Amino acid sequence: MIDKLEFFIAVAREQSFSRAAETCGVTQPTLSAAIKQLEDTLGVLLVNRSSRFHGLTAEGERVLEWAKRIVGDARAMRQDVRTLKSGLVGHLRIAAIPTALTMVAQLTTPFRTKHPNVRFSVRSMTSIEILAALDNLEIDAGISYLDNEPLGNVRSLPLYIERYRLVTFADSPFAERSSISWAEVGRIPLCLLTPDMQNRRIIDHLLKSTGNEAAPTLESNSVIALFAHVRTGKWASIMAEKLVETLGLIEPIRSIPIVEPEVVHQIGLVVPFREPMAPLAAAIFSEAKSFGALQNPID
């Protein structure tokens, strides 16, 4: 039954029987037969289809909610049993928003010291994609904004505060400034992240609040691409402070705090809301607590 629910989740996620079969590592006839058996067992039609996928039925949507819960719990149970037998092992899948991607190593490195038999996957995703991937059981944990847009049914833990800086070249008119206002930033040709990124939506809102509209001369979904363009001396960008610190500034690049208003947002870890937590999720949550305590010490 669990494997059939896994197949059903894959079909709903991929919206294609062929792609779902490929991701599950089975043939399409095998997957289609499993879905038909699941429908026969439940006594309802789950998928609208002829020769192709045409969406889930109303019953299918409801079963999908249960399937994710059941499969998630089954995976957590298997992890728990393996942990009791062999210690923490397995594959920890993490996704992070681009502005937080470089700091993931500050969690995975001490984690690996404590749990050397765990391997990792780290992916870059938008905040919306992270929540969808958690819901679809594609990742075990995400690093994203906690306070700007709705999170849904997840467990969250603050890690650090995101502040913003203008990153520019030494010959920029603002290069020697100790700070710069958002109103002034709005008049500079910028390269920015793409509009599907929450960081970009935050920047757009801040620029609009000062009477400016974001009109970047270049957009990318990669902060590395933005940084590379800034290094040419022909572009400036707005980047998260911790990202700039991790990338490291070399001459002749300048990093200038943006104030008036000085805006911050909370970055944190998000994991599926499940009780008890899956062992891998619980372990990365524990590591995040230690990291958060160092970033935000109690006086």
HELIX and SHEET records of a PDB file:
HELIX    1   1 ILE A    2  GLU A   14  1                                  13    
HELIX    2   2 PHE A   17  CYS A   24  1                                   8    
HELIX    3   3 GLN A   28  LEU A   42  1                                  15    
HELIX    4   4 ALA A   58  SER A   86  1                                  29    
HELIX    5   5 PRO A   98  MET A  103  5                                   6    
HELIX    6   6 ALA A  105  LYS A  114  1                                  10    
HELIX    7   7 SER A  127  ASP A  135  1                                   9    
HELIX    8   8 TRP A  182  VAL A  185  1                                   4    
HELIX    9   9 GLN A  198  SER A  209  1                                  12    
HELIX   10  10 VAL A  223  ARG A  231  1                                   9    
HELIX   11  11 GLU A  241  LEU A  247  1                                   7    
HELIX   12  12 PRO A  279  GLN A  295  1                                  17    
SHEET    1   A 2 VAL A  47  ARG A  49  0                                        
SHEET    2   A 2 PHE A  53  LEU A  56 -1                                        
SHEET    1   B 5 VAL A 118  SER A 124  0                                        
SHEET    2   B 5 GLY A  90  ALA A  96  1                                        
SHEET    3   B 5 ALA A 141  TYR A 145  1                                        
SHEET    4   B 5 HIS A 265  PRO A 272 -1                                        
SHEET    5   B 5 VAL A 154  GLU A 162 -1                                        
SHEET    1   C 6 ILE A 180  SER A 181  0                                        
SHEET    2   C 6 ILE A 253  VAL A 259  1                                        
SHEET    3   C 6 TYR A 164  PHE A 169 -1                                        
SHEET    4   C 6 ALA A 236  ALA A 240 -1                                        
SHEET    5   C 6 LEU A 190  LEU A 193  1                                        
SHEET    6   C 6 LEU A 218  SER A 220  1                                        
END                                                                             
